[in-house]
Amino acid sequence: MNSGNTAPESRPQQGPPPTDKTKMALAGVLLVIPILALLWVPSYAKVDPELFGFPFFFWYQFLWVFICSGMTYTAYRLTLSARGRTTHKVGEDR
């Protein structure tokens, strides 16, 4: 749908912008790693080694909060770079 600002002939491309599928797949892998790591409970359901008196079970999961944040941010940046630059504005129909 044309927003009325430009003629349809001035837009050479219609549809979604080209996407780098390799980067999108890598972003998906980064989002799945924390889920799989924390669902595998037998791997960290133990007391030793302790860190500052905290059993491994607790500090391991707390460590994943920071790791997951980094992976989510990296996936976000990969997604932005995979979509490339677009010429449309936010809210504008393509």
PyMOL Python script that loads the backbone (N, CA, C, O; Angstrom):
from pymol import cmd

cmd.read_pdbstr("""\
ATOM      1  N   MET A   1       0.836  -1.171   0.000  1.00  0.00           N
ATOM      2  CA  MET A   1       0.000   0.000   0.000  1.00  0.00           C
ATOM      3  C   MET A   1       0.881   1.234   0.000  1.00  0.00           C
ATOM      4  O   MET A   1       1.827   1.321   0.783  1.00  0.00           O
ATOM      5  N   ASN A   2       0.592   2.162  -0.845  1.00  0.00           N
ATOM      6  CA  ASN A   2       1.375   3.381  -0.964  1.00  0.00           C
ATOM      7  C   ASN A   2       0.950   4.360   0.116  1.00  0.00           C
ATOM      8  O   ASN A   2      -0.243   4.551   0.350  1.00  0.00           O
ATOM      9  N   SER A   3       1.929   4.987   0.783  1.00  0.00           N
ATOM     10  CA  SER A   3       1.612   5.945   1.839  1.00  0.00           C
ATOM     11  C   SER A   3       1.178   7.291   1.274  1.00  0.00           C
ATOM     12  O   SER A   3       0.703   8.145   2.023  1.00  0.00           O
ATOM     13  N   GLY A   4       1.328   7.496  -0.017  1.00  0.00           N
ATOM     14  CA  GLY A   4       0.915   8.742  -0.631  1.00  0.00           C
ATOM     15  C   GLY A   4       2.043   9.724  -0.808  1.00  0.00           C
ATOM     16  O   GLY A   4       1.862  10.733  -1.491  1.00  0.00           O
ATOM     17  N   ASN A   5       3.212   9.477  -0.221  1.00  0.00           N
ATOM     18  CA  ASN A   5       4.327  10.398  -0.331  1.00  0.00           C
ATOM     19  C   ASN A   5       5.133  10.177  -1.600  1.00  0.00           C
ATOM     20  O   ASN A   5       5.692  11.123  -2.155  1.00  0.00           O
ATOM     21  N   THR A   6       5.196   8.953  -2.055  1.00  0.00           N
ATOM     22  CA  THR A   6       6.006   8.669  -3.233  1.00  0.00           C
ATOM     23  C   THR A   6       5.192   7.871  -4.237  1.00  0.00           C
ATOM     24  O   THR A   6       4.240   7.170  -3.892  1.00  0.00           O
ATOM     25  N   ALA A   7       5.592   8.001  -5.459  1.00  0.00           N
ATOM     26  CA  ALA A   7       4.936   7.237  -6.502  1.00  0.00           C
ATOM     27  C   ALA A   7       5.427   5.802  -6.453  1.00  0.00           C
ATOM     28  O   ALA A   7       6.586   5.568  -6.111  1.00  0.00           O
ATOM     29  N   PRO A   8       4.584   4.837  -6.783  1.00  0.00           N
ATOM     30  CA  PRO A   8       5.014   3.438  -6.747  1.00  0.00           C
ATOM     31  C   PRO A   8       6.190   3.151  -7.652  1.00  0.00           C
ATOM     32  O   PRO A   8       6.953   2.227  -7.371  1.00  0.00           O
ATOM     33  N   GLU A   9       6.372   3.903  -8.728  1.00  0.00           N
ATOM     34  CA  GLU A   9       7.473   3.641  -9.640  1.00  0.00           C
ATOM     35  C   GLU A   9       8.827   3.990  -9.029  1.00  0.00           C
ATOM     36  O   GLU A   9       9.849   3.468  -9.476  1.00  0.00           O
ATOM     37  N   SER A  10       8.860   4.866  -8.013  1.00  0.00           N
ATOM     38  CA  SER A  10      10.128   5.272  -7.441  1.00  0.00           C
ATOM     39  C   SER A  10      10.710   4.210  -6.511  1.00  0.00           C
ATOM     40  O   SER A  10      11.864   4.316  -6.096  1.00  0.00           O
ATOM     41  N   ARG A  11       9.927   3.195  -6.183  1.00  0.00           N
ATOM     42  CA  ARG A  11      10.421   2.119  -5.325  1.00  0.00           C
ATOM     43  C   ARG A  11      10.792   0.919  -6.191  1.00  0.00           C
ATOM     44  O   ARG A  11       9.921   0.244  -6.739  1.00  0.00           O
ATOM     45  N   PRO A  12      12.073   0.666  -6.305  1.00  0.00           N
ATOM     46  CA  PRO A  12      12.472  -0.448  -7.154  1.00  0.00           C
ATOM     47  C   PRO A  12      12.171  -1.808  -6.545  1.00  0.00           C
ATOM     48  O   PRO A  12      11.977  -2.775  -7.281  1.00  0.00           O
ATOM     49  N   GLN A  13      12.126  -1.909  -5.218  1.00  0.00           N
ATOM     50  CA  GLN A  13      11.946  -3.206  -4.580  1.00  0.00           C
ATOM     51  C   GLN A  13      10.680  -3.200  -3.733  1.00  0.00           C
ATOM     52  O   GLN A  13      10.385  -2.231  -3.034  1.00  0.00           O
ATOM     53  N   GLN A  14       9.971  -4.255  -3.806  1.00  0.00           N
ATOM     54  CA  GLN A  14       8.819  -4.471  -2.940  1.00  0.00           C
ATOM     55  C   GLN A  14       9.077  -5.743  -2.143  1.00  0.00           C
ATOM     56  O   GLN A  14       9.857  -6.595  -2.568  1.00  0.00           O
ATOM     57  N   GLY A  15       8.441  -5.873  -1.018  1.00  0.00           N
ATOM     58  CA  GLY A  15       8.609  -7.064  -0.208  1.00  0.00           C
ATOM     59  C   GLY A  15       9.644  -6.873   0.876  1.00  0.00           C
ATOM     60  O   GLY A  15      10.161  -5.772   1.062  1.00  0.00           O
ATOM     61  N   PRO A  16       9.947  -7.939   1.592  1.00  0.00           N
ATOM     62  CA  PRO A  16      10.907  -7.830   2.698  1.00  0.00           C
ATOM     63  C   PRO A  16      12.312  -7.579   2.187  1.00  0.00           C
ATOM     64  O   PRO A  16      12.660  -7.990   1.080  1.00  0.00           O
ATOM     65  N   PRO A  17      13.117  -6.905   2.990  1.00  0.00           N
ATOM     66  CA  PRO A  17      14.507  -6.662   2.576  1.00  0.00           C
ATOM     67  C   PRO A  17      15.291  -7.962   2.583  1.00  0.00           C
ATOM     68  O   PRO A  17      14.901  -8.911   3.263  1.00  0.00           O
ATOM     69  N   PRO A  18      16.375  -8.025   1.848  1.00  0.00           N
ATOM     70  CA  PRO A  18      17.193  -9.244   1.851  1.00  0.00           C
ATOM     71  C   PRO A  18      17.762  -9.498   3.246  1.00  0.00           C
ATOM     72  O   PRO A  18      18.145  -8.570   3.959  1.00  0.00           O
ATOM     73  N   THR A  19      17.806 -10.765   3.613  1.00  0.00           N
ATOM     74  CA  THR A  19      18.255 -11.146   4.952  1.00  0.00           C
ATOM     75  C   THR A  19      19.381 -12.155   4.841  1.00  0.00           C
ATOM     76  O   THR A  19      19.316 -13.093   4.048  1.00  0.00           O
ATOM     77  N   ASP A  20      20.420 -11.949   5.651  1.00  0.00           N
ATOM     78  CA  ASP A  20      21.531 -12.900   5.726  1.00  0.00           C
ATOM     79  C   ASP A  20      21.090 -14.060   6.626  1.00  0.00           C
ATOM     80  O   ASP A  20      21.035 -13.924   7.849  1.00  0.00           O
ATOM     81  N   LYS A  21      20.783 -15.184   6.011  1.00  0.00           N
ATOM     82  CA  LYS A  21      20.247 -16.327   6.760  1.00  0.00           C
ATOM     83  C   LYS A  21      21.279 -16.963   7.680  1.00  0.00           C
ATOM     84  O   LYS A  21      20.914 -17.545   8.701  1.00  0.00           O
ATOM     85  N   THR A  22      22.539 -16.865   7.346  1.00  0.00           N
ATOM     86  CA  THR A  22      23.582 -17.411   8.216  1.00  0.00           C
ATOM     87  C   THR A  22      23.617 -16.664   9.547  1.00  0.00           C
ATOM     88  O   THR A  22      23.721 -17.277  10.610  1.00  0.00           O
ATOM     89  N   LYS A  23      23.530 -15.342   9.480  1.00  0.00           N
ATOM     90  CA  LYS A  23      23.526 -14.560  10.714  1.00  0.00           C
ATOM     91  C   LYS A  23      22.257 -14.802  11.518  1.00  0.00           C
ATOM     92  O   LYS A  23      22.298 -14.839  12.748  1.00  0.00           O
ATOM     93  N   MET A  24      21.139 -14.965  10.840  1.00  0.00           N
ATOM     94  CA  MET A  24      19.891 -15.243  11.554  1.00  0.00           C
ATOM     95  C   MET A  24      19.951 -16.602  12.235  1.00  0.00           C
ATOM     96  O   MET A  24      19.462 -16.754  13.355  1.00  0.00           O
ATOM     97  N   ALA A  25      20.549 -17.598  11.570  1.00  0.00           N
ATOM     98  CA  ALA A  25      20.691 -18.925  12.175  1.00  0.00           C
ATOM     99  C   ALA A  25      21.615 -18.862  13.384  1.00  0.00           C
ATOM    100  O   ALA A  25      21.350 -19.494  14.407  1.00  0.00           O
ATOM    101  N   LEU A  26      22.699 -18.101  13.266  1.00  0.00           N
ATOM    102  CA  LEU A  26      23.617 -17.945  14.397  1.00  0.00           C
ATOM    103  C   LEU A  26      22.921 -17.263  15.571  1.00  0.00           C
ATOM    104  O   LEU A  26      23.141 -17.637  16.724  1.00  0.00           O
ATOM    105  N   ALA A  27      22.093 -16.279  15.291  1.00  0.00           N
ATOM    106  CA  ALA A  27      21.331 -15.614  16.360  1.00  0.00           C
ATOM    107  C   ALA A  27      20.387 -16.598  17.042  1.00  0.00           C
ATOM    108  O   ALA A  27      20.221 -16.567  18.261  1.00  0.00           O
ATOM    109  N   GLY A  28      19.776 -17.466  16.255  1.00  0.00           N
ATOM    110  CA  GLY A  28      18.892 -18.484  16.832  1.00  0.00           C
ATOM    111  C   GLY A  28      19.650 -19.456  17.723  1.00  0.00           C
ATOM    112  O   GLY A  28      19.162 -19.846  18.783  1.00  0.00           O
ATOM    113  N   VAL A  29      20.836 -19.843  17.294  1.00  0.00           N
ATOM    114  CA  VAL A  29      21.658 -20.749  18.102  1.00  0.00           C
ATOM    115  C   VAL A  29      22.033 -20.082  19.423  1.00  0.00           C
ATOM    116  O   VAL A  29      22.001 -20.713  20.479  1.00  0.00           O
ATOM    117  N   LEU A  30      22.390 -18.787  19.351  1.00  0.00           N
ATOM    118  CA  LEU A  30      22.745 -18.064  20.575  1.00  0.00           C
ATOM    119  C   LEU A  30      21.575 -17.991  21.549  1.00  0.00           C
ATOM    120  O   LEU A  30      21.782 -17.972  22.762  1.00  0.00           O
ATOM    121  N   LEU A  31      20.360 -17.949  21.038  1.00  0.00           N
ATOM    122  CA  LEU A  31      19.184 -17.891  21.918  1.00  0.00           C
ATOM    123  C   LEU A  31      18.819 -19.258  22.484  1.00  0.00           C
ATOM    124  O   LEU A  31      18.210 -19.345  23.550  1.00  0.00           O
ATOM    125  N   VAL A  32      19.182 -20.309  21.791  1.00  0.00           N
ATOM    126  CA  VAL A  32      18.828 -21.668  22.240  1.00  0.00           C
ATOM    127  C   VAL A  32      19.832 -22.209  23.261  1.00  0.00           C
ATOM    128  O   VAL A  32      19.456 -23.003  24.124  1.00  0.00           O
ATOM    129  N   ILE A  33      21.088 -21.802  23.181  1.00  0.00           N
ATOM    130  CA  ILE A  33      22.129 -22.335  24.076  1.00  0.00           C
ATOM    131  C   ILE A  33      21.769 -22.189  25.559  1.00  0.00           C
ATOM    132  O   ILE A  33      21.861 -23.177  26.287  1.00  0.00           O
ATOM    133  N   PRO A  34      21.360 -20.997  26.047  1.00  0.00           N
ATOM    134  CA  PRO A  34      21.020 -20.907  27.475  1.00  0.00           C
ATOM    135  C   PRO A  34      19.836 -21.781  27.867  1.00  0.00           C
ATOM    136  O   PRO A  34      19.797 -22.317  28.975  1.00  0.00           O
ATOM    137  N   ILE A  35      18.878 -21.927  26.970  1.00  0.00           N
ATOM    138  CA  ILE A  35      17.706 -22.762  27.277  1.00  0.00           C
ATOM    139  C   ILE A  35      18.143 -24.202  27.478  1.00  0.00           C
ATOM    140  O   ILE A  35      17.755 -24.846  28.452  1.00  0.00           O
ATOM    141  N   LEU A  36      18.953 -24.707  26.553  1.00  0.00           N
ATOM    142  CA  LEU A  36      19.409 -26.091  26.665  1.00  0.00           C
ATOM    143  C   LEU A  36      20.315 -26.287  27.878  1.00  0.00           C
ATOM    144  O   LEU A  36      20.227 -27.302  28.569  1.00  0.00           O
ATOM    145  N   ALA A  37      21.185 -25.311  28.130  1.00  0.00           N
ATOM    146  CA  ALA A  37      22.111 -25.444  29.258  1.00  0.00           C
ATOM    147  C   ALA A  37      21.375 -25.495  30.587  1.00  0.00           C
ATOM    148  O   ALA A  37      21.774 -26.239  31.482  1.00  0.00           O
ATOM    149  N   LEU A  38      20.324 -24.730  30.730  1.00  0.00           N
ATOM    150  CA  LEU A  38      19.602 -24.706  32.001  1.00  0.00           C
ATOM    151  C   LEU A  38      18.547 -25.798  32.097  1.00  0.00           C
ATOM    152  O   LEU A  38      18.117 -26.135  33.200  1.00  0.00           O
ATOM    153  N   LEU A  39      18.125 -26.352  30.984  1.00  0.00           N
ATOM    154  CA  LEU A  39      17.185 -27.481  31.052  1.00  0.00           C
ATOM    155  C   LEU A  39      17.888 -28.788  31.406  1.00  0.00           C
ATOM    156  O   LEU A  39      17.249 -29.737  31.860  1.00  0.00           O
ATOM    157  N   TRP A  40      19.186 -28.834  31.200  1.00  0.00           N
ATOM    158  CA  TRP A  40      19.962 -30.034  31.527  1.00  0.00           C
ATOM    159  C   TRP A  40      20.381 -29.974  33.000  1.00  0.00           C
ATOM    160  O   TRP A  40      21.554 -29.774  33.315  1.00  0.00           O
ATOM    161  N   VAL A  41      19.418 -30.147  33.880  1.00  0.00           N
ATOM    162  CA  VAL A  41      19.608 -29.985  35.323  1.00  0.00           C
ATOM    163  C   VAL A  41      20.622 -30.963  35.906  1.00  0.00           C
ATOM    164  O   VAL A  41      21.406 -30.552  36.761  1.00  0.00           O
ATOM    165  N   PRO A  42      20.658 -32.231  35.497  1.00  0.00           N
ATOM    166  CA  PRO A  42      21.657 -33.132  36.109  1.00  0.00           C
ATOM    167  C   PRO A  42      23.097 -32.661  35.944  1.00  0.00           C
ATOM    168  O   PRO A  42      23.967 -33.074  36.711  1.00  0.00           O
ATOM    169  N   SER A  43      23.364 -31.809  34.964  1.00  0.00           N
ATOM    170  CA  SER A  43      24.739 -31.345  34.769  1.00  0.00           C
ATOM    171  C   SER A  43      25.189 -30.380  35.859  1.00  0.00           C
ATOM    172  O   SER A  43      26.389 -30.231  36.092  1.00  0.00           O
ATOM    173  N   TYR A  44      24.241 -29.720  36.534  1.00  0.00           N
ATOM    174  CA  TYR A  44      24.655 -28.761  37.571  1.00  0.00           C
ATOM    175  C   TYR A  44      23.963 -28.995  38.908  1.00  0.00           C
ATOM    176  O   TYR A  44      24.049 -28.147  39.796  1.00  0.00           O
ATOM    177  N   ALA A  45      23.291 -30.107  39.072  1.00  0.00           N
ATOM    178  CA  ALA A  45      22.624 -30.425  40.342  1.00  0.00           C
ATOM    179  C   ALA A  45      23.611 -31.074  41.302  1.00  0.00           C
ATOM    180  O   ALA A  45      23.537 -32.269  41.588  1.00  0.00           O
ATOM    181  N   LYS A  46      24.539 -30.251  41.794  1.00  0.00           N
ATOM    182  CA  LYS A  46      25.541 -30.750  42.746  1.00  0.00           C
ATOM    183  C   LYS A  46      26.003 -29.600  43.630  1.00  0.00           C
ATOM    184  O   LYS A  46      25.738 -28.434  43.337  1.00  0.00           O
ATOM    185  N   VAL A  47      26.681 -29.928  44.688  1.00  0.00           N
ATOM    186  CA  VAL A  47      27.103 -28.926  45.666  1.00  0.00           C
ATOM    187  C   VAL A  47      28.475 -28.357  45.330  1.00  0.00           C
ATOM    188  O   VAL A  47      28.696 -27.150  45.430  1.00  0.00           O
ATOM    189  N   ASP A  48      29.383 -29.220  44.937  1.00  0.00           N
ATOM    190  CA  ASP A  48      30.756 -28.779  44.658  1.00  0.00           C
ATOM    191  C   ASP A  48      30.954 -28.472  43.183  1.00  0.00           C
ATOM    192  O   ASP A  48      30.360 -29.159  42.352  1.00  0.00           O
ATOM    193  N   PRO A  49      31.737 -27.501  42.817  1.00  0.00           N
ATOM    194  CA  PRO A  49      32.546 -26.635  43.669  1.00  0.00           C
ATOM    195  C   PRO A  49      31.731 -25.449  44.197  1.00  0.00           C
ATOM    196  O   PRO A  49      30.843 -24.943  43.511  1.00  0.00           O
ATOM    197  N   GLU A  50      32.033 -25.029  45.379  1.00  0.00           N
ATOM    198  CA  GLU A  50      31.361 -23.870  45.966  1.00  0.00           C
ATOM    199  C   GLU A  50      32.095 -22.596  45.574  1.00  0.00           C
ATOM    200  O   GLU A  50      33.300 -22.609  45.324  1.00  0.00           O
ATOM    201  N   LEU A  51      31.351 -21.501  45.525  1.00  0.00           N
ATOM    202  CA  LEU A  51      31.925 -20.192  45.225  1.00  0.00           C
ATOM    203  C   LEU A  51      31.426 -19.218  46.286  1.00  0.00           C
ATOM    204  O   LEU A  51      30.228 -18.949  46.361  1.00  0.00           O
ATOM    205  N   PHE A  52      32.316 -18.695  47.095  1.00  0.00           N
ATOM    206  CA  PHE A  52      31.975 -17.812  48.224  1.00  0.00           C
ATOM    207  C   PHE A  52      30.925 -18.451  49.130  1.00  0.00           C
ATOM    208  O   PHE A  52      30.058 -17.754  49.657  1.00  0.00           O
ATOM    209  N   GLY A  53      30.994 -19.741  49.311  1.00  0.00           N
ATOM    210  CA  GLY A  53      30.071 -20.462  50.169  1.00  0.00           C
ATOM    211  C   GLY A  53      28.778 -20.883  49.496  1.00  0.00           C
ATOM    212  O   GLY A  53      27.971 -21.587  50.102  1.00  0.00           O
ATOM    213  N   PHE A  54      28.567 -20.469  48.267  1.00  0.00           N
ATOM    214  CA  PHE A  54      27.345 -20.859  47.543  1.00  0.00           C
ATOM    215  C   PHE A  54      27.576 -22.180  46.813  1.00  0.00           C
ATOM    216  O   PHE A  54      28.599 -22.358  46.152  1.00  0.00           O
ATOM    217  N   PRO A  55      26.637 -23.089  46.931  1.00  0.00           N
ATOM    218  CA  PRO A  55      26.778 -24.351  46.191  1.00  0.00           C
ATOM    219  C   PRO A  55      26.763 -24.108  44.687  1.00  0.00           C
ATOM    220  O   PRO A  55      26.220 -23.121  44.191  1.00  0.00           O
ATOM    221  N   PHE A  56      27.370 -25.031  44.000  1.00  0.00           N
ATOM    222  CA  PHE A  56      27.464 -24.920  42.540  1.00  0.00           C
ATOM    223  C   PHE A  56      26.092 -24.732  41.911  1.00  0.00           C
ATOM    224  O   PHE A  56      25.954 -23.952  40.969  1.00  0.00           O
ATOM    225  N   PHE A  57      25.079 -25.425  42.404  1.00  0.00           N
ATOM    226  CA  PHE A  57      23.733 -25.363  41.837  1.00  0.00           C
ATOM    227  C   PHE A  57      23.236 -23.919  41.720  1.00  0.00           C
ATOM    228  O   PHE A  57      22.619 -23.555  40.719  1.00  0.00           O
ATOM    229  N   PHE A  58      23.501 -23.101  42.737  1.00  0.00           N
ATOM    230  CA  PHE A  58      22.989 -21.729  42.732  1.00  0.00           C
ATOM    231  C   PHE A  58      23.854 -20.779  41.921  1.00  0.00           C
ATOM    232  O   PHE A  58      23.340 -20.011  41.108  1.00  0.00           O
ATOM    233  N   TRP A  59      25.174 -20.824  42.138  1.00  0.00           N
ATOM    234  CA  TRP A  59      25.987 -19.838  41.429  1.00  0.00           C
ATOM    235  C   TRP A  59      26.080 -20.135  39.931  1.00  0.00           C
ATOM    236  O   TRP A  59      26.289 -19.221  39.134  1.00  0.00           O
ATOM    237  N   TYR A  60      25.929 -21.382  39.550  1.00  0.00           N
ATOM    238  CA  TYR A  60      25.943 -21.727  38.122  1.00  0.00           C
ATOM    239  C   TYR A  60      24.747 -21.088  37.408  1.00  0.00           C
ATOM    240  O   TYR A  60      24.879 -20.507  36.331  1.00  0.00           O
ATOM    241  N   GLN A  61      23.578 -21.215  38.043  1.00  0.00           N
ATOM    242  CA  GLN A  61      22.386 -20.607  37.429  1.00  0.00           C
ATOM    243  C   GLN A  61      22.476 -19.089  37.423  1.00  0.00           C
ATOM    244  O   GLN A  61      22.049 -18.453  36.460  1.00  0.00           O
ATOM    245  N   PHE A  62      23.031 -18.490  38.493  1.00  0.00           N
ATOM    246  CA  PHE A  62      23.192 -17.041  38.538  1.00  0.00           C
ATOM    247  C   PHE A  62      24.186 -16.571  37.479  1.00  0.00           C
ATOM    248  O   PHE A  62      24.004 -15.505  36.892  1.00  0.00           O
ATOM    249  N   LEU A  63      25.212 -17.339  37.236  1.00  0.00           N
ATOM    250  CA  LEU A  63      26.178 -16.999  36.186  1.00  0.00           C
ATOM    251  C   LEU A  63      25.499 -16.945  34.823  1.00  0.00           C
ATOM    252  O   LEU A  63      25.855 -16.122  33.980  1.00  0.00           O
ATOM    253  N   TRP A  64      24.519 -17.823  34.608  1.00  0.00           N
ATOM    254  CA  TRP A  64      23.833 -17.856  33.320  1.00  0.00           C
ATOM    255  C   TRP A  64      22.992 -16.611  33.075  1.00  0.00           C
ATOM    256  O   TRP A  64      22.671 -16.307  31.926  1.00  0.00           O
ATOM    257  N   VAL A  65      22.631 -15.888  34.122  1.00  0.00           N
ATOM    258  CA  VAL A  65      21.906 -14.628  33.931  1.00  0.00           C
ATOM    259  C   VAL A  65      22.763 -13.678  33.093  1.00  0.00           C
ATOM    260  O   VAL A  65      22.273 -13.053  32.152  1.00  0.00           O
ATOM    261  N   PHE A  66      24.031 -13.579  33.441  1.00  0.00           N
ATOM    262  CA  PHE A  66      24.929 -12.671  32.716  1.00  0.00           C
ATOM    263  C   PHE A  66      25.291 -13.230  31.328  1.00  0.00           C
ATOM    264  O   PHE A  66      25.357 -12.492  30.345  1.00  0.00           O
ATOM    265  N   ILE A  67      25.519 -14.529  31.275  1.00  0.00           N
ATOM    266  CA  ILE A  67      25.845 -15.150  29.981  1.00  0.00           C
ATOM    267  C   ILE A  67      24.659 -15.004  29.022  1.00  0.00           C
ATOM    268  O   ILE A  67      24.835 -14.678  27.848  1.00  0.00           O
ATOM    269  N   CYS A  68      23.466 -15.247  29.533  1.00  0.00           N
ATOM    270  CA  CYS A  68      22.266 -15.149  28.694  1.00  0.00           C
ATOM    271  C   CYS A  68      22.047 -13.716  28.204  1.00  0.00           C
ATOM    272  O   CYS A  68      21.633 -13.500  27.065  1.00  0.00           O
ATOM    273  N   SER A  69      22.326 -12.741  29.070  1.00  0.00           N
ATOM    274  CA  SER A  69      22.190 -11.338  28.657  1.00  0.00           C
ATOM    275  C   SER A  69      23.137 -11.023  27.504  1.00  0.00           C
ATOM    276  O   SER A  69      22.747 -10.378  26.531  1.00  0.00           O
ATOM    277  N   GLY A  70      24.368 -11.476  27.618  1.00  0.00           N
ATOM    278  CA  GLY A  70      25.341 -11.246  26.547  1.00  0.00           C
ATOM    279  C   GLY A  70      24.943 -11.929  25.251  1.00  0.00           C
ATOM    280  O   GLY A  70      25.089 -11.362  24.168  1.00  0.00           O
ATOM    281  N   MET A  71      24.442 -13.144  25.369  1.00  0.00           N
ATOM    282  CA  MET A  71      24.036 -13.868  24.159  1.00  0.00           C
ATOM    283  C   MET A  71      22.795 -13.232  23.521  1.00  0.00           C
ATOM    284  O   MET A  71      22.689 -13.181  22.296  1.00  0.00           O
ATOM    285  N   THR A  72      21.876 -12.757  24.327  1.00  0.00           N
ATOM    286  CA  THR A  72      20.680 -12.110  23.786  1.00  0.00           C
ATOM    287  C   THR A  72      21.049 -10.809  23.077  1.00  0.00           C
ATOM    288  O   THR A  72      20.526 -10.519  22.001  1.00  0.00           O
ATOM    289  N   TYR A  73      21.941 -10.033  23.669  1.00  0.00           N
ATOM    290  CA  TYR A  73      22.382  -8.789  23.031  1.00  0.00           C
ATOM    291  C   TYR A  73      23.122  -9.079  21.723  1.00  0.00           C
ATOM    292  O   TYR A  73      22.924  -8.388  20.724  1.00  0.00           O
ATOM    293  N   THR A  74      23.969 -10.099  21.737  1.00  0.00           N
ATOM    294  CA  THR A  74      24.688 -10.471  20.517  1.00  0.00           C
ATOM    295  C   THR A  74      23.720 -10.929  19.434  1.00  0.00           C
ATOM    296  O   THR A  74      23.886 -10.586  18.264  1.00  0.00           O
ATOM    297  N   ALA A  75      22.704 -11.707  19.823  1.00  0.00           N
ATOM    298  CA  ALA A  75      21.695 -12.152  18.852  1.00  0.00           C
ATOM    299  C   ALA A  75      20.927 -10.960  18.285  1.00  0.00           C
ATOM    300  O   ALA A  75      20.616 -10.927  17.095  1.00  0.00           O
ATOM    301  N   TYR A  76      20.627  -9.997  19.124  1.00  0.00           N
ATOM    302  CA  TYR A  76      19.947  -8.782  18.662  1.00  0.00           C
ATOM    303  C   TYR A  76      20.796  -8.029  17.638  1.00  0.00           C
ATOM    304  O   TYR A  76      20.287  -7.604  16.601  1.00  0.00           O
ATOM    305  N   ARG A  77      22.080  -7.866  17.927  1.00  0.00           N
ATOM    306  CA  ARG A  77      22.970  -7.156  16.997  1.00  0.00           C
ATOM    307  C   ARG A  77      23.129  -7.949  15.691  1.00  0.00           C
ATOM    308  O   ARG A  77      23.182  -7.362  14.610  1.00  0.00           O
ATOM    309  N   LEU A  78      23.204  -9.258  15.795  1.00  0.00           N
ATOM    310  CA  LEU A  78      23.298 -10.083  14.582  1.00  0.00           C
ATOM    311  C   LEU A  78      22.037  -9.948  13.735  1.00  0.00           C
ATOM    312  O   LEU A  78      22.112  -9.868  12.509  1.00  0.00           O
ATOM    313  N   THR A  79      20.890  -9.922  14.385  1.00  0.00           N
ATOM    314  CA  THR A  79      19.628  -9.782  13.654  1.00  0.00           C
ATOM    315  C   THR A  79      19.565  -8.439  12.930  1.00  0.00           C
ATOM    316  O   THR A  79      19.136  -8.363  11.778  1.00  0.00           O
ATOM    317  N   LEU A  80      19.994  -7.393  13.612  1.00  0.00           N
ATOM    318  CA  LEU A  80      20.000  -6.079  12.959  1.00  0.00           C
ATOM    319  C   LEU A  80      20.934  -6.061  11.756  1.00  0.00           C
ATOM    320  O   LEU A  80      20.589  -5.524  10.703  1.00  0.00           O
ATOM    321  N   SER A  81      22.105  -6.644  11.914  1.00  0.00           N
ATOM    322  CA  SER A  81      23.063  -6.627  10.796  1.00  0.00           C
ATOM    323  C   SER A  81      22.634  -7.579   9.684  1.00  0.00           C
ATOM    324  O   SER A  81      22.980  -7.361   8.523  1.00  0.00           O
ATOM    325  N   ALA A  82      21.891  -8.625  10.017  1.00  0.00           N
ATOM    326  CA  ALA A  82      21.441  -9.573   8.988  1.00  0.00           C
ATOM    327  C   ALA A  82      20.390  -8.963   8.081  1.00  0.00           C
ATOM    328  O   ALA A  82      20.308  -9.303   6.900  1.00  0.00           O
ATOM    329  N   ARG A  83      19.599  -8.078   8.621  1.00  0.00           N
ATOM    330  CA  ARG A  83      18.540  -7.458   7.815  1.00  0.00           C
ATOM    331  C   ARG A  83      19.066  -6.368   6.896  1.00  0.00           C
ATOM    332  O   ARG A  83      18.415  -6.002   5.918  1.00  0.00           O
ATOM    333  N   GLY A  84      20.234  -5.859   7.212  1.00  0.00           N
ATOM    334  CA  GLY A  84      20.819  -4.846   6.353  1.00  0.00           C
ATOM    335  C   GLY A  84      20.081  -3.529   6.448  1.00  0.00           C
ATOM    336  O   GLY A  84      19.231  -3.318   7.313  1.00  0.00           O
ATOM    337  N   ARG A  85      20.428  -2.674   5.549  1.00  0.00           N
ATOM    338  CA  ARG A  85      19.818  -1.346   5.529  1.00  0.00           C
ATOM    339  C   ARG A  85      18.559  -1.382   4.673  1.00  0.00           C
ATOM    340  O   ARG A  85      18.526  -2.014   3.617  1.00  0.00           O
ATOM    341  N   THR A  86      17.535  -0.702   5.142  1.00  0.00           N
ATOM    342  CA  THR A  86      16.297  -0.605   4.385  1.00  0.00           C
ATOM    343  C   THR A  86      16.031   0.856   4.069  1.00  0.00           C
ATOM    344  O   THR A  86      16.546   1.759   4.729  1.00  0.00           O
ATOM    345  N   THR A  87      15.235   1.062   3.068  1.00  0.00           N
ATOM    346  CA  THR A  87      14.919   2.428   2.677  1.00  0.00           C
ATOM    347  C   THR A  87      13.574   2.878   3.213  1.00  0.00           C
ATOM    348  O   THR A  87      13.220   4.051   3.099  1.00  0.00           O
ATOM    349  N   HIS A  88      12.816   1.950   3.801  1.00  0.00           N
ATOM    350  CA  HIS A  88      11.502   2.327   4.302  1.00  0.00           C
ATOM    351  C   HIS A  88      11.618   2.865   5.724  1.00  0.00           C
ATOM    352  O   HIS A  88      12.562   2.560   6.453  1.00  0.00           O
ATOM    353  N   LYS A  89      10.638   3.668   6.091  1.00  0.00           N
ATOM    354  CA  LYS A  89      10.609   4.232   7.433  1.00  0.00           C
ATOM    355  C   LYS A  89       9.702   3.389   8.313  1.00  0.00           C
ATOM    356  O   LYS A  89       8.884   2.613   7.820  1.00  0.00           O
ATOM    357  N   VAL A  90       9.855   3.549   9.608  1.00  0.00           N
ATOM    358  CA  VAL A  90       9.055   2.791  10.557  1.00  0.00           C
ATOM    359  C   VAL A  90       7.583   3.131  10.356  1.00  0.00           C
ATOM    360  O   VAL A  90       7.202   4.301  10.305  1.00  0.00           O
ATOM    361  N   GLY A  91       6.770   2.096  10.243  1.00  0.00           N
ATOM    362  CA  GLY A  91       5.341   2.287  10.064  1.00  0.00           C
ATOM    363  C   GLY A  91       4.912   2.410   8.618  1.00  0.00           C
ATOM    364  O   GLY A  91       3.718   2.389   8.318  1.00  0.00           O
ATOM    365  N   GLU A  92       5.860   2.537   7.735  1.00  0.00           N
ATOM    366  CA  GLU A  92       5.546   2.672   6.322  1.00  0.00           C
ATOM    367  C   GLU A  92       5.340   1.295   5.707  1.00  0.00           C
ATOM    368  O   GLU A  92       6.087   0.360   5.995  1.00  0.00           O
ATOM    369  N   ASP A  93       4.347   1.179   4.879  1.00  0.00           N
ATOM    370  CA  ASP A  93       4.123  -0.075   4.175  1.00  0.00           C
ATOM    371  C   ASP A  93       5.187  -0.274   3.114  1.00  0.00           C
ATOM    372  O   ASP A  93       5.677   0.681   2.511  1.00  0.00           O
ATOM    373  N   ARG A  94       5.528  -1.520   2.901  1.00  0.00           N
ATOM    374  CA  ARG A  94       6.544  -1.815   1.888  1.00  0.00           C
ATOM    375  C   ARG A  94       5.911  -2.202   0.594  1.00  0.00           C
ATOM    376  O   ARG A  94       6.614  -2.487  -0.376  1.00  0.00           O
TER     377      ARG A  94
END
""", "prot")
cmd.dss("prot")
cmd.show_as("cartoon", "prot")
cmd.util.cbc("prot")
cmd.orient("prot")
